[in-house]
Amino acid sequence: MTPPLGDIAHIGHAQLFTPDLDASVGFFTDYLGLTVNGQDGDTVRLRTFDDYEHHSLVLTAREQPGLGRLALRTSSEEALHRRVEAIEAAGGTGKWVEDEPGIGRLYVTTDPDGHEHALYWESEHYRAPEEVRPALKNQPQAKPNRGVGVRRLDHINFLAADVLANAEFQQNVLGARPTEQIRLDSGRIAARWLTYTNKSYDVVYTSDRTGSTGRLHHIAFATDTREDILRAADLAIDSRVFIETGPHKHAIQQTFFLYVYEPGGNRIELCNPLTRLVLAPDWPLITWTEQERKKGQAWGLQTIESFHTHGTPPVV
């Protein structure tokens, strides 16, 4: 039985591993416009300007790029314990840690594919220092005067050996709603988009053709407008940021997008999904066929069949 909606309030932050910490920090601050909000050894925490919490992104130095932790804030202390009970009732395991500044206890577990998830409730609201204090009191931080100026961490796309098993973990254990999916001619689910809120999607699982587990496809940051995506493309070529594909419009979810790589080797999407909400409580799951998917994106751009983020992107 699907748990009641609302126990997961939203994505809190994501952690990325990078073999070039300094260059990755430079990408997220100079190109995307995030602000550093603390460093602990080989871990740097950064925030988008419209995030009310301590940080939106954690960068940690490692030999290979990839995903560390996805942190999810619950809607209450009671909701946190309901989800922990649901995880353990479903046969999952986890542990309580307190290792993030600005955040209380986190319950750390994994999805069936091995992606680390951390659930928490206690969170300290960000108080901007004078140099980034906003003019408007209903905004946590002044808009950045550099780079793209992304507003928030928007969603995460996991690679998975078994899309359906992982999507059902999100649905049946964490309480996400599925909104769209791809079903191949064989009947296998190749991708599924899910939401914790009334955004059209917060998490995605995409089939990993290598058969590997626990890997990342991309994380995405939201911009204010489509024009910001076009500006991001111009900034990318001037900043020697590698563009993989776009700007263009996805057919699935209708997101206007640009895919780039940060210097550590992680794929980053810039997206403008702000106008599309799922308001119907009985939203039907939209299924795209293999033939429909082969038509490419909304305006005909062919989908890049890339299923990994490891390795160095081309130099431009």
C-alpha positions in Angstrom: 0.0 0.0 0.0 1.4 3.4 -1.0 2.1 5.5 2.1 0.3 8.9 2.6 1.7 11.7 0.4 3.7 14.3 2.1 6.1 12.4 4.4 9.0 13.4 2.2 8.8 17.2 1.9 11.6 17.7 -0.7 15.1 17.0 -1.9 17.5 18.6 0.6 20.9 18.2 -1.0 23.1 15.9 -3.0 26.7 14.8 -2.6 29.0 14.4 -5.6 32.5 12.9 -5.6 35.1 14.6 -7.7 38.8 13.8 -8.5 39.5 17.5 -8.9 37.9 19.3 -5.9 39.3 22.8 -6.7 38.1 22.7 -10.3 34.7 21.4 -9.4 34.2 24.1 -6.7 35.2 26.7 -9.4 32.6 25.3 -11.8 29.8 25.4 -9.3 30.7 28.9 -7.9 31.9 30.7 -11.1 29.8 29.1 -13.7 26.6 28.1 -11.9 26.8 30.9 -9.2 26.6 28.8 -6.0 28.1 30.1 -2.8 30.5 28.1 -0.6 29.1 27.7 2.9 31.8 25.7 4.7 34.6 23.3 4.2 35.8 20.3 6.2 39.0 18.8 4.9 38.3 17.4 1.5 34.6 18.2 1.6 33.1 21.6 0.5 29.5 22.5 1.0 27.7 25.0 -1.4 24.3 26.5 -1.6 22.0 28.0 -4.3 20.7 31.4 -3.5 17.0 30.3 -3.0 17.7 27.4 -0.7 16.5 28.0 2.9 18.8 25.3 4.3 22.5 25.3 5.1 23.6 23.7 1.8 22.3 22.4 -1.5 25.4 20.5 -2.7 28.3 18.7 -1.1 31.5 18.1 -3.0 33.9 15.5 -1.7 37.3 14.6 -3.1 37.5 11.0 -4.4 39.5 9.2 -7.1 36.4 8.7 -9.3 33.4 11.0 -9.9 29.9 9.8 -8.9 27.2 10.1 -6.4 27.5 10.1 -2.6 24.4 10.8 -0.7 20.9 12.1 -1.6 19.4 13.8 1.5 15.6 14.1 1.8 13.9 16.3 4.3 10.7 14.9 5.8 7.6 16.9 6.6 7.9 16.3 10.4 9.7 14.3 13.0 6.7 11.9 13.0 7.0 11.5 9.2 10.7 10.7 9.6 10.0 7.9 12.0 7.2 6.6 9.8 9.5 6.3 6.8 12.2 4.7 8.9 9.7 2.1 10.1 8.5 1.6 6.5 12.1 1.0 5.4 12.8 -1.5 8.1 9.4 -3.2 7.6 10.3 -3.7 3.9 13.5 -5.4 4.9 15.8 -2.5 4.5 18.5 -1.5 7.0 20.0 1.9 8.0 21.8 3.8 10.6 21.5 7.1 12.4 24.3 9.6 11.9 24.8 13.3 12.8 27.5 14.4 10.4 26.1 17.4 8.4 26.3 21.1 9.6 22.9 22.8 9.9 21.1 19.4 10.0 20.1 17.2 12.9 20.1 13.4 12.9 19.9 11.6 9.6 18.8 8.1 8.9 21.1 6.7 6.2 19.9 3.8 4.1 20.1 2.7 0.4 17.6 1.9 -2.4 17.7 -1.6 -3.9 20.5 -0.5 -6.4 22.7 0.8 -3.6 22.3 4.6 -3.9 22.7 6.1 -0.5 19.6 8.0 0.8 19.6 10.1 4.1 16.3 11.1 5.7 16.1 13.9 8.2 13.7 16.4 9.8 15.7 18.9 11.9 17.1 21.7 9.8 18.6 25.1 10.6 17.3 27.9 8.4 20.1 29.8 6.6 20.9 33.4 7.8 22.8 35.3 5.1 25.8 37.3 6.2 25.9 41.0 5.2 27.8 40.5 1.9 25.0 38.3 0.5 22.0 39.6 2.4 19.0 40.0 0.1 16.9 43.1 -0.4 13.7 41.1 -0.2 13.1 39.4 3.2 11.3 36.5 1.6 14.5 35.3 -0.2 17.2 33.5 1.8 20.1 35.1 -0.1 20.9 37.8 -2.7 20.9 36.6 -6.3 24.4 35.9 -7.5 26.1 38.5 -9.7 28.1 35.9 -11.5 27.5 32.8 -13.7 24.1 31.3 -14.5 22.6 32.0 -11.0 20.7 28.8 -10.6 17.8 28.9 -8.1 17.8 25.5 -6.5 18.8 21.8 -6.8 15.8 20.5 -8.8 16.1 16.7 -9.3 18.4 13.7 -9.5 18.5 11.0 -12.2 19.9 7.7 -10.9 21.2 4.9 -13.1 19.9 1.5 -12.0 20.2 -2.1 -13.0 16.5 -2.7 -12.2 14.4 0.5 -12.7 11.2 -1.0 -11.5 12.5 -2.3 -8.2 14.0 1.0 -7.4 11.0 3.0 -8.5 8.8 0.8 -6.3 11.1 1.5 -3.4 10.4 5.2 -3.9 6.7 4.6 -4.2 5.9 2.0 -1.6 8.5 2.9 1.0 9.2 6.6 0.7 5.8 7.7 -0.7 6.8 9.1 -4.1 4.2 9.3 -6.9 5.1 8.1 -10.4 4.3 10.6 -13.2 5.8 9.3 -16.4 7.8 6.2 -17.6 9.3 4.5 -20.6 8.2 0.9 -21.4 10.2 -1.1 -23.9 8.6 -3.5 -26.4 9.8 -6.3 -24.2 7.6 -4.9 -21.4 10.6 -3.8 -19.3 10.4 -0.4 -17.7 13.5 1.5 -18.9 12.9 4.7 -17.0 10.5 6.2 -14.5 10.0 9.7 -13.2 8.6 10.2 -9.6 7.7 13.2 -7.4 7.5 13.7 -3.6 5.6 17.0 -4.1 3.5 18.6 -6.8 6.5 19.3 -9.0 6.2 16.9 -12.0 9.4 15.0 -10.8 12.0 15.0 -8.1 13.8 11.7 -8.8 14.3 9.6 -11.9 15.6 6.0 -12.5 17.1 5.2 -15.9 18.3 1.8 -17.0 22.0 1.3 -16.8 23.0 -0.7 -19.9 26.3 -1.8 -18.3 24.3 -3.7 -15.7 26.2 -1.8 -12.9 24.5 -0.6 -9.7 24.6 2.5 -7.6 25.7 5.0 -10.4 24.5 8.4 -11.3 23.2 9.8 -14.6 23.0 13.5 -13.5 21.8 16.0 -11.0 19.9 19.1 -12.2 19.6 22.7 -11.1 16.7 24.9 -11.9 16.9 28.3 -13.5 14.3 31.1 -13.5 13.6 31.2 -17.2 14.3 29.4 -20.5 16.4 32.4 -21.5 18.7 31.5 -18.6 19.4 28.1 -20.3 20.4 29.9 -23.5 22.6 32.2 -21.6 24.1 29.2 -19.8 25.1 27.8 -23.2 26.8 31.0 -24.1 28.6 31.2 -20.8 29.7 27.5 -21.3 31.5 28.1 -24.5 33.2 31.2 -23.1 34.1 29.4 -19.9 35.3 26.2 -21.7 32.6 24.1 -20.1 31.8 21.0 -22.2 28.2 20.9 -23.6 27.0 17.4 -24.1 23.6 18.3 -25.7 21.0 21.0 -25.8 19.7 23.6 -25.4 16.5 21.8 -26.3 13.2 20.6 -24.9 12.5 17.1 -23.5 9.4 15.3 -24.8 9.0 13.5 -21.4 8.1 16.1 -18.7 8.6 19.0 -21.3 11.6 20.3 -19.5 13.8 22.9 -21.3 17.4 21.7 -20.7 21.1 21.9 -21.3 23.5 19.1 -20.3 27.1 20.0 -19.4 29.9 18.3 -17.5 31.7 19.7 -14.5 35.5 19.3 -14.4 35.4 16.3 -12.1 33.4 14.2 -14.6 29.8 14.5 -13.3 27.0 15.3 -15.7 25.0 18.4 -14.7 21.7 19.4 -16.2 20.4 23.0 -16.2 16.6 22.9 -16.5 13.6 25.2 -16.5 10.7 23.0 -15.3 9.1 25.7 -13.1 5.8 26.1 -14.8 4.8 22.4 -14.9 3.1 21.1 -11.7 1.1 17.9 -11.0 -1.9 19.2 -9.2 -4.3 16.3 -9.9 -4.4 14.0 -6.9 -5.3 11.1 -9.3 -2.7 11.9 -11.9 -2.4 9.0 -14.4 1.0 7.4 -15.0 1.9 8.4 -18.6 3.7 5.7 -20.5 6.0 6.3 -23.5 6.6 3.4 -25.8 9.9 2.4 -27.3 8.9 3.7 -30.7 7.8 7.1 -29.2 11.1 7.4 -27.4 13.0 6.7 -30.7 11.5 9.9 -32.1 13.9 11.9 -29.9 13.2 15.0 -27.9 10.2 17.4 -28.3 11.5 19.1 -31.4 13.4 16.2 -32.9 16.8 16.3 -31.3 18.0 12.7 -31.0 18.4 11.3 -27.5 22.0 10.7 -26.5 22.3 7.1 -25.4 24.9 7.8 -22.8 24.7 5.7 -19.7 27.6 6.8 -17.5 29.2 9.8 -16.0 32.7 8.3 -15.3 35.6 9.5 -17.4 36.9 12.8 -18.6 34.6 14.9 -20.9 36.2 16.2 -24.1 38.3 19.3 -23.9 36.8 22.3 -25.8 
